Amino acid sequence: MNVIPLRSMGAYGFEVTKPAPGTSSVGKPSYADIVGGDNQPVPLILQPSGQPVEVEGLISFDRYIDPKFVDLEVEHLWNKQWQIACREEDIPNVGDRLTYDIVDSSFIIVRSAPDEIKAFYNSCPHRGRRLCDHAENRDDFRCPFHAWTWNLDGGLAWVPGEEDFPSVSKEHHALQEVRVGRWGGNVFINPDPDAVEFKKSLGPIPAMFADHPMEERYTVLHLRKQVRCNWKLTQEAFMEGYHVLETHWDGMPFFGSAYSQYDNWDDGDSHVNRLVTPSVAPDMWVQDSVTPFESARQFCATMGLPLPSFEDIHTVAQAREWCAVQRRQALEAESGHNLSDKPHSYFLDMTKAFVFPNHHPWWGEALAWWYRFLPVGRDTDLSMMEVRITARIPKGQSAPPSPTPIDLGPDDRTCDCEALGVVGHILDQDMSNLVEIQKGLKAAKPDKAFMTLARYQESNIRHFHNVYNKLLGIS
């Protein structure tokens, strides 16, 4: 394969080569072949789900740029679907509350009792002022306009000069409650009282994460990055590994994106998909120039792990075993937990699940991340990407306090944020595409303004849009 040598060291700390442009990223062996070489049982979350997803109609560009889709999304998604609002660790104490804002709507999420979380419409029944506009702790809700006050359970507690309000009653002027669901330390809400039961909306997710309990993890770093791109496009950039060849080419010596596995589950109540990319397996486009030893060496150098000896690594299976053991031992020393029952894939392979419409929990310790993608108001050209880096709560300890989020504007570069380390470099590569995608949609010839999606490698995006079309009534 032709490569283009670089004159400088890559962001991962070693010299890299870039594939010639114009190549595909469909590769053999499959992910199943690679993980099968580990000679270990394949975890449930990594077992293939079945057939690729067929596209049900054209996916036109107007859904990313036409304001009419904002109204449709409000009506059919944000007002009717279960959506992730926060993590429980964000409101650890009774009285802690924060706001969850989505397009024009605003909700208060509050810990109303030690093991109870409630959500309310963020609007005063008196004159409509928002009751909460920032994270805080109080033992009640008190309107900053006229001091009307409610208990943490939403019950009306006090109306100044109540004799002047003969029509006010505790029954009709309590805060209006919204349904709450909790899973894996995450808090979900749904404004629709007739929506499907929360547990059903998760589908296979709880079983997938049974051996990686998200409720036993805490946030190490919390990033909120505004992007000049529609929220759906921003999300879709992280639903396939096809872009790695051109966008993240400097990671290909140890990230086998061409071997990624894509799976989808849909029973009508839940809409779930998954992406799994193997590590310590040279990508198809560099496999002739990167040995298994070099793949292992570069992985360990990136992760800050002990480097292997050349004589110990001759096959991909040996490389994966070395790296998995080093990663496991480092995590055990850090957390105090015995992780010897976990397979190599748990420590090596990038495994990201997706719960419609916008939540992306990651399984395992390869990239222990958490994603959420949101619109910013009604602006079709602006979105918020939220990233949390998580870790297992150390054995015998309580979770550390949640870190203050790092907020970056649309023109701030993630690679300039020292706290992100190499993650900032990876995200910056993605950001460089997203702004130009949004512009490119508007530049398309009108009769060609629709997407052309790969049958398999972009099947998770196909799945998302099939659900999107159905819920919004798009034919």
N, C-alpha and C positions, 0 to 999 in steps of 0.2 A: 504494500500500500504506500502511496506517495504521502510524504509528510513535509511540513514546512517548519524548519528549525527556528527556534526563538533565540534571540540574542541575550535575553535576561532570564533571571530566575522567576518562576511563577509564584503566585500568592501562597502556594502550599509549601514553599521552601525548597523546591528542587526544580531542575530544568525539565521542561515539558515540550512536547511537539504537538502541532495542530494538524488534523487531517485535512487533506485537500478538499476544497468546497465542492458541493454538489452531490455528495454521497448520501446513501440511505442510512437508516438505523434499524433495519430489521435483521436480527441476528439469531444464529444458532450456536451453541445449544440453548435450550430454554432455561428459565429460572429453575424449573423442576429438576432439570439435569444437574444444575450446579449445586442446589441444596441437597439433592440426592447423593452427591459425592461426599457429603459430610458423614454419611453412614450413621444417621441419627433419625429418629422419628420426626416427621414433618409436623410442626404445630398446626392446630386447627386454623389459625388465622392465615396460614400460608398455603393452605390447600386450595387448588383451583375451584372456582365456583361453577364453571360450565361454559356456555356458548358466548361468543362475542355479541355485542349489541348492534342491532340494525338501526339505521337512521330512519325515523318516521317523518319524512318531509324535509324540505330545505331549511337550513338554519341561516336566516337572512341577517345582514349586518344591522338592520334598523333596530333590532331589539337592544342594541348597545348604545344607540345614539338618539333615538326618537323618544321625546318626553312622554308620549302616550304609554310607553311600557312602564314608566314609573308608577302611573296610576294603576295599571294592571297588576304590578307586583305588590303594591300596597293592598289591593283588594284580595288577591288570591294567595300571596305568600306571607307577607308580614302580618296580615290580620287573621290568618287562618292556619299557619304552619307552626309546629314546634321549632323554636330557634334558641340558640345558646345565648344567654344573657351575661354570664360571668362565671367565675370559679367560686366555690364556697369559701375558699381561703381569702377571697377579697373582702368578705364580711364575716370575720371570725367571731366577733363578740355580739352579744345581744344589743340591739340598737344600732349596729352598723348598717349603713345603707349606701347605695349608689344609684345612679341613673343608667338605664338602658334606653338609648335613643335610636330610633329607626325611622328614616325619612321624616314625616311630620309628627310621629308619635313619640311619647316619652313615658317610661314606666319607672317606678321606684322598686328596687329589689332590696329587701330588708331582712335581717335575721331577727325575727320577732320573739323567738325563744331559743334556748340552747340548741335544740335539734329541729327547729322550725324556721323555714324561709317562706316569706310571702312576697307577692308582687301586687302593686296597685297602679292604676292610671295616675300619672303625675300631674294632677289637675285639682285645684281647690274647688269644691262644690259651691263655694260662695261666689267668687268673681273670676275663677278660672286660672289664677296665678299658679305657676309650677311650684310645688311644695319643696322640691329638692333639685338643686342644680350642681351639686358636687358631692363627693364621698365625704361622709361625716358620721358621727355617733351621737345619738340623742335617745332619750327614753320616751319620746313621743314624736308626733309630727305637728309642727307649728307653722302656720302660714305666715311668711314674713310681711304680708300686706296688712292683714287685720287681726292676726293672732288666733284665728280659729285653730283648735287643737284636737288631735286624734290620738288614740292609743296605738301601740305598735301593731295590734291586730286589726287596725282600721276603724275601730269604733269611735264615734264622735264623743269627745270628752268635754269640750267647753266652747261655748259661743259667747264672746263678750256682748253684753247687752241683749241676751237671748229673748227678752220680753218684746223686743222690736221685730222678732222673726217668728210670728205665729205659725208659719207654714213649715218651719224646720223641724225635723224629727230625726232621732237616732237611726231609725230604720231607713229613711230615704237619703240621709246626708252622711252616711258612713263612706269611707273611701271605697272606690269601686275595685274589687279584687280581680286579679288575672290568674289563670291556672298556672301552676308551677310544677315542673318535673325535675327530678334530681337523679343523676347517674355519674359515677366516676369522679365525684368531687366537682362536677359541673352543674350549673343551674340553668334550666331552660324555662321559657314561658310560652304561652299560647293565648292570645286574646279571644280565640273562638271557643265559646262554651260547649259547642257541639263537635269539636274536633276529635279525632281518633285518640284513644287512650295513649298516654305518653309512652308507656312500655312498648306498645305495639309499633310506635314510630321509630324505635331503635332497631327493630328487626334483629339481625344476628350480632349486633355490636357487643352486647354484654357477654355473650359466649366467646367471642373473639378475644376480648380483653380480660377474660377470667384469670389468666396467669400473669397479667400486667395491670393490676388494679390502679386506675388513675386516681382514686381517692387517697391512695397512699403516697402520692407524689406532691411536690410543692414547686412553685415557680421560682426559678433561679434568676431569670432575666425576662423582662416583659417589654416588648417593642410594639409601638403603634406607628405605622408609617402610612402617610397619605400618598396616594399614587394618582397621577393624571391619566386615569383609565377607568372604564366602567367596572363595577365590582365583579361582574360575571367574567369579564376578560382577565382580570387580575387573578381570580380564583382558578380559571382554566389553565393558566400558565403553570400551575402546580398540580395538575391532574394528569400529566403525561411526562414520560422521560424522553420523548422523541427529540426535544429541543436540546438535549445535553450535548449532542455531537457538535453543534455550532456554538451554543451559548456557554456551556460549562466544560468545554473541551479539555481544560487543564486538570480536570478530575478523572478523566477517562482511564488513566493507568490503574485505578483501583475502584472505580464505579462502573459496573457493567450495565449501563442503561439500555443497551440494545437487547438485553435479556430480560427486561422488566416483564412482570406478570400483571395483567389487568383483570379484575373480577367485578361482577355486578350482581346485586341481589335486589329484587323488587317484588313485593307481594301486594302492592296497592296501598298498604298502610305505611310501609317503610320503604325508603329509597336509599340504598347504601351501595357504595363501591369501594374499591381498594386498589392500591398501586404498590408493588413490591419490586425494589431494585437491589440486586446483589452487590455486596462490596467484596473487595479482595478477589476480584475476578476481572482481569483486564478486558475492557470493552472490545467488541468485535473489531473495531476500526484501528485498534492499537495492539491487538493480541500478537501480531507477528514481531513487534518491536519491544514489547514489554513482557518480561518473564514473570512467572508467579512470585519469584523472590523479590523482584523489583516492585511488584504490586504490593506485596506485604510490607516492604521497607517504606514505601511512600505512605501507605495507610498508617503505619505506626508513627512515622514522622509527623503526620498531620494531627494524630490523636495524642501525641506526647507520650507514646508507649515505648518500651525497650525495643530496640531494633533486632531483627533476626540475623542469624549467621547464614552465609551463602550456602554452606554445606547442608543446612537443615531443610531448605525449601527447594523442591524440584517440581511440585505439582500444585494446582489450584487448591486441592483438598488440604495439602500440607500448609499452604499459605493461610488458608482460612482457619485452620486449627490453631496455628501459632497466634494469629491476631485475636481470635476469639478468647483464647486463654489469657492473653495479656490484658485484654479489655475487661474480662471478668474479674481478674485479680485486682485490677485498679479500682473497679467499682466496689468490690467487696471491702477493700481497705478503706475506701471513702465512706461507705454507708454502714458497714458492720453487718450487712445481710449476707447469708450464704446463698450464692446464686449457682451452685454447682449443678442444679437440676435443669438449668436453662440450656437450650441447644445453641450451637454456634450462630445460627441465624438471628437469635435474640440480640446478640452483641454486634452483628455485622451488617445486617440487611435493612435498608431503608424501607419501612413498612408504614404507609399512610392510608388510613381509612377515611371515608367521607360519609357524612350524614346530611342529607338534603335539608335545607338549602345551602348551608355555608359553613359547616363545622368539619374540621379535619384533625381528628386525634391520631397521634402516631403510636404505634406499638413497638416495644423493645427499646434497647439502649443505643442503637446505632445512631439515630437522630431522635432524641427524646423531646420532640417538639409538639406544639399545639397551634393550630391555625384557626383564624376566623376572618372572614371577608365581609365588609359592610359597605353599603352606599353611604355617601356623605350628603345628607339632605336630599334634595331633588336633582342634584347635579349629575347628569349622566356621564360627565367626563372626569369624575373624581370618586375615588374609593379609599377605604381604609383597610390595610392589611395588618392584622394583629398576630404577632408571633410570641409564644412563650417557650422558653427552654426550661424543661422540668428535670427533676431528680427525685430519687426515692428518699423519703424521709428517713434519716439515719435511725438505726435500731435503738430503741429505748429513749428516743428524743421526741420532742414536739416539733411540728413544722415551723421553720423560721418565718418571720413576718413577710408578707408579700412585698416585693421590691417596688419602688416607685417606677411607674412606667416611663420608658424613654419615648418621647413624642417627637417624631420627625415630620417635617412638612414635605410637600410634594417636590420641592427643589433641594432638599437635604439628601445627601448621599449616605447610604448605609455603610459604605466602605470607609467613611470618615469617622464613624462612631467606634472608638477604640474598645468599648465594652463588648461589642459584638464579635471581635476577633475575626476568624476566617468566615464566620457566618455572614458578616457584613459584606465580604467580597462576593460570596455566592449570591446573596440577595441583590447586590448592585448589578450583577450580570443580568439578572431577571428584570430589574427595573429599567435597564437600558432598552429592552424590547417593548415593554408595556406602553410607554408614552407613544412610541412610533406605531404600535398596533392601532391605538385609538385614532391617530391621525390617518392611518392607512385605510381604515374602514370608511372614513368620509371621502377619501380620494378615489374609491373604487368606481369603476364604470357601473352605472345604475343597473344594467341588466346582468351584471356579473357580481353583484354585491351580496354574495352568500359564501359560507364556508365550505371547504372540501376537506372532510375528515377521514383519517386513516381508519380502515375497518377494525383493526385490533389496537394499535398503539394509542389511538385517541378515542377508544371505546368508552372510557369513563366520561369524556365530554359528551359523546353521543347520548349516553344514559342520562346525564344531567338535563340535556335539552329535550329528550323525550318526556321526562317528567315535567319540565318547565312548560312545554307546549300543552300537555294534557291539563295541567292545573290552570293555565291562563286561557284555555280554550282556543289555542292557535292551531289551525289546520295546516 
